[in-house]
Every structure is written in structure tokens, then in C-alpha cells.
Amino acid sequence: MQNIDWGKLPFGYFQTDYNVRCYYRNGEWGKIEVSSSPQVSIHMAATCLHYGQQAFEGMKAYRGRDGRIRLFRWEENAKRMQRSADGILMSRVPEELFHEMVSKAVRLNEKYVPPFGHGAALYIRPLLIGTGVQVGVNPAKEYLFLVFVGPVGPYFKEGFNPVKMQIVRDYDRAAPQGTGHIKVGGNYAGSLFASERAKAEGYASVIFLEAKEKIYIDEAGPANFFGIKDNTYITPKSSSILPSITNMSLMQMAEDMGMKVERREVPVDELGSLEEAGACGTAAIISPIGRIDDRETGQSYTFGKEGEAGPWSTKLFKKLQGIQYGEEPDTHGWVSFVD
Ligand SMILES: *Cc1c(COP(=O)(O)O)cnc(C)c1O
């Protein structure tokens, strides 16, 4: 194994020793297989390649000061993957199988779980794909569920520093009654053009508006959006947003800290009155947003002191990371161990 500089890990693919796989054939899930190959061999007419039958999850394993490895709310990922499977007619991965395979992938690659103290973690990528052959548009009869892992550093190179985001109006990520609420690759395909353009124009990410009315904030690229004002944590409610487990946890924590929590439509116009803004998801946990530019209207919104994350965002970030790494009491039973 190469020497890993744990403090300088990027957020990207990292080859580890093993991945874990299971096939669904003849109406049932088979035995768990361990592979040391990063390659998957599938039929060229597999539905995942043609008709987008694929869903994924993103989780992290955190090593505490005590050396023990922790998962954060894995049941929520398992349930969400079942909703994704239901949404595009794939076979559901049973919760126990999901947990067993995630745990196994972590255990087998234990030496790649970053030591405590670098803000690094082992990223876990569960993936469900249609492997059955179809040429007409039909759901597959065979599926592959696999889990691979790799050590990662912070998602945005800025770390916990405010990023710039861009509101786009000429692209939509998902339709109001489409697949925005499930974690399927198609949503990402639909978001690539706008987000690469935003990056080329100097932004960390793009902010999509709710596609029908184009008045409300929807999704902050691959993350949920939240704003804070008057002691209130505000996050958009929409049928095309992916329900983030990080956001769900932040809402609970905000309430625990005595804040008010509002999950409702958030008009772009309201941005001007927010004291803090941020994006949240497993990859970055919280990315504070310092500035949002509206690409079409030219309107700009800034939040808090320049170059500094706001006090509530900082407090929420530290607390959530504290729970995940075992430094803060786990009052809601969100953490489980991989031993
Ligand atoms: C995965 C994802 C998120 C974040 O969800 P977490 O459960 O917090 O990791 C947010 N938005 C989109 C579009 C996603 O795919």
C-alpha cells in the first residue's frame, strides 16, 4: 500500500483492495461476493447502459479518536436506495443485505479508513444497476448491487470556507414530477452541463430553481440548500429535491439548539434577507455559501462577513462532525460501529 498523506486527500476515486458484490437473478439475491477487481463485466444490452436503470448512495465511515469506525444513519441510506429502486422499477436491496455489504466493504478495506484528526473519512459508494438484457424499453430482470469504498478529504477544495454559487435558469436538474427525489444517475446527467459551465465561470456549484415556476430555490448542485435568519433554519420543500440525510440531521440539530426550523418554498427573492446560506450533503457535510450570483438577472447576494462562515453554520458543522467522529454525544442514536 502506498503511503497516504491523510491531510491532503482529494475528494475522488481511490483504488482500495476489495469491493463487494451481489447479483439478483431468478427473483432472488445471491451470495455476497468479494472482488479485488475494479472492473465489472456486463452485457452490452444491460438496462443500466441504455435506459438509466441505476441508483447509488453516498455514505462515509469515520474513525474516532478511540480508533473505532462509525457509520452515520446507514438505515436512512438503505431506505432511500429502496425508494430509488421503487422509483425506476429495480429490485430492492433488503436493508440487512445493504448493511452487511457496506460493513464488509469497510472491514475489508479497514487500513484505508483515515485516522482521526484529518477531517478525512472513508467514502462508501453503494451502487445498484440493471444488468438484465432488454432492447425494448422494459425494466431488467437481473441486477447487480455493489459497494466500493475509498478514503476522501473534504469535497470542496475551499474546505470550510464560503464558496460562490451560481443560479441558473436555462437548465433544470429535474422535473417537478420526475426523478429529482430519488438518487439516480439520470439527475446527474441532466445537471452536468450547467454545473461544468458554472465551474468554468468560477463557481463551486450551481443552484437550480424549481422547474415549473422558476421562483423557488430547489437544489444546490449535488447538495441541499439551507438558509438561516432570525434564529431560523430554512430549507426548501419541493417534490424534485433529493431528501438529504445530512439536511434531515441538521434540521433536528437546529431544533435541539433552540432554533426554529422551516421546511417550505424558498423564493429567490428571499436570499437578500438571509444571514447565512449553505449547501449540505455527505460529501461536504456543510459548504458555507458566501455569495450567490444569478446568471441571468445579474443579481448578486452575499451572506455574512467576507471569507468567513457564519456562526450558526459553523456551530452546526462542528456539532455534526463531532457526532460523526464520536466527539459529541449521539443523543439520537445516529451512529453505529463497524467492528
Ligand atoms: C446525495 C445527494 C444529496 C445529499 O444527501 P445526503 O444524504 O446528505 O448525502 C443532496 N442532493 C442530491 C442531488 C444528492 O444526490
The ligand as a Tripos MOL2 file, in Angstrom:
@<TRIPOS>MOLECULE
LIG
   15    15     1     0     0
SMALL
NO_CHARGES

@<TRIPOS>ATOM
      1 C1        -26.8850   12.6240   -2.3290 C.3       1 LIG1
      2 C2        -27.4760   13.9510   -2.6190 C.ar      1 LIG1
      3 C3        -27.6510   14.9300   -1.6180 C.ar      1 LIG1
      4 C4        -27.1300   14.7710   -0.2140 C.3       1 LIG1
      5 O1        -27.7160   13.7580    0.5060 O.3       1 LIG1
      6 P1        -27.0120   13.2190    1.8380 P.3       1 LIG1
      7 O2        -27.8840   12.1130    2.2790 O.co2     1 LIG1
      8 O3        -26.9880   14.3360    2.8020 O.co2     1 LIG1
      9 O4        -25.6550   12.7950    1.4510 O.co2     1 LIG1
     10 C5        -28.2770   16.1100   -1.9720 C.ar      1 LIG1
     11 N1        -28.7020   16.3450   -3.2210 N.ar      1 LIG1
     12 C6        -28.5310   15.4430   -4.2160 C.ar      1 LIG1
     13 C7        -28.9950   15.7630   -5.5680 C.3       1 LIG1
     14 C8        -27.9210   14.2120   -3.9420 C.ar      1 LIG1
     15 O5        -27.7610   13.3230   -4.9350 O.3       1 LIG1
@<TRIPOS>BOND
     1     1     2 1
     2     2     3 ar
     3     2    14 ar
     4     3     4 1
     5     3    10 ar
     6     4     5 1
     7     5     6 1
     8     6     7 2
     9     6     8 1
    10     6     9 1
    11    10    11 ar
    12    11    12 ar
    13    12    13 1
    14    12    14 ar
    15    14    15 1
@<TRIPOS>SUBSTRUCTURE
     1 LIG1         1 GROUP 0 **** ****
